């Protein structure tokens, strides 16, 4: 009597078992996990307009890439890091040795501030995204701040006047955060060429791709000229990858080697690198992303006008609005489930609001005239 079992069938069953387990494990791994997902992003019912995030990302191409790579998260991501580094270098016409990829541009900016800490003070505007410079200040660096211009713009002439043998690094954010204002490209390039003879110039271009003329606004071409310059960019803004933490700098190979020596990560993570590689050339997504930002910005500016307020000109995904009291408005908006920023230092009458999802921006726009008049 036959049992239906043969040596071949037993071997086949044994071989198939690990595959079945692997398939089952992979299927379980990609099943939706609502309880986990709920811990990320805005809580239900909250319009999150306080952190300059782009809620329309990551791009579908990035999401597919992350899903494909997830099962390989057990491996270090050096090959992916090398791939993204090469892509960035090719786009900007530099060598891979001149590109540093980090865990968001924050890590790189902190590394630069620390690495240049002993070369002299950090010369910077009085109001800019100074989190990374302040980090270095807590570690012993000296910040030398220069007042903004009368129009709230970065005063390049004032920065030039602050140069001296005591300055090792000049830190500029263009467009500036939180004001949203952008410097004229030619004026900034002229400043870099001159000031770079005295100190290294660091330009944070996190919002460059959102400006009306990204190429005209950027100082990136000066790197190839050999300027004493470091340019930082990020995938957090136009690519909508703030939580995936991928940023980069481009500079001379010598500066890049110094920056790498101060990094604390291995240059990003598998998911972030995969998403960045997949979406870096995804112009359909970046075009859509920029259009949504412009639409939302227009809604905010219309609301500002309707409320009898004024705002600074912005070429970013946020607007700096002049209000009676920024902290009071922040609290009042929070009562409506709308999160915006409060006071920045002594600028108590300036309120920053980000261009989030269109429906969330409309909630802000509807509430602003009423809350300001109240």
C-alpha positions, 0 to 999 in steps of 0.5 A: 500500500502506498502512503503518497510520501516519497523521498522526493516529496519529503525533500520538496516539502522541506525545501518549501517550508522556509519559503512559505515561512518567508512569504508569510513573514513578508506578508505579515510585515507589509500588512497595515498597522493602524496602531503604529501609523497613528503615532506619526503625523498630525493627530486626528482633527488637528491642522498641523501648520507649525513645522514647515512640513510638506504633507503631500510627500513622500512621492509615490515613487518613494513609497514604492521604493521604501516598501521594496527595501524594507525587508533589507533593513537588516543591512547597513545602507552604504551601497544606497548611500553611495548611489544617492551621493553619486546622483547628487554629484552628477546633478551639480557637476561635482565629484562624489567626494564633495557631497556629504549625505547625513541624517537630515540637513540638521546633522550636517549643519550641526557638524559644520558648526562644531567643526568650524567652532575653533576657527572663530566666531559664527557670523549670522543674522539676528533672526534665522533658523539658528537651531544648529548654530545654537547647538554649537554655541552650547558647546563653546562656539561664539555667535556674532549676530547682525541685525536684520534690515528695515524690511526684515531681510538679511542685511548682507552689507551688515554681515560684511561689516561684521567680518574680521579675523575673529570670524571663522564661519558665516551662516546664512539661510536662503530663503530665510526661516522664519521670515520666508524672504529670499535674497537676490541671487546675484547679490548673495553670490557677490557676497560669497565671493568677497566674504569667502576670502575671509571666512567660510560661507555656509548657505542653508538652501533648504527651501530653494526648490520652492522659490520662484527661480531656484537656479537664479537664487542659488549659490551652488554654482560657486562651489565649482568656482572654488569658492570658500563655500558650503551649501546645504539642502534637504529632502524634508521640504519639496520632497516631503520626507521630513521624517525620513531624515535625508539631507546633504551638503556640497562643498570642496572635497577638503571641507567635505572631509572635515564635515564627515569627521563630525557626523554621528550617523552613517549617512542616513537610513535605508528607508530614507535613502531608498525614498531619496534615490527613487524621487530625486528625479521625480519631476512630476511629484516635485512640480505637483508639490510646489503647485500645492505650496503656492496654492496654500500660500495664496489662501494664507495671504488672502486670509491675512488681507481679509483680517486687515493684517500684513505679511512678509513676501514669501517664496517658501512653504510658510508665511510670516504674518504680523499680528498683535500678539503671536503667542495669543494667536497661537493659543487661540488657533490651538483652541480651534485645532489649528497648530501654528508657531508662536513668538520667535525671541523678541519678535512677539508680533510675528506669527509663522504659519506653514502651508500644510494640506489645503483643507487645513490651510482653509481652516486657518484662513477661516479662523484668522479674521475672527480670532484677530478681531476677538 
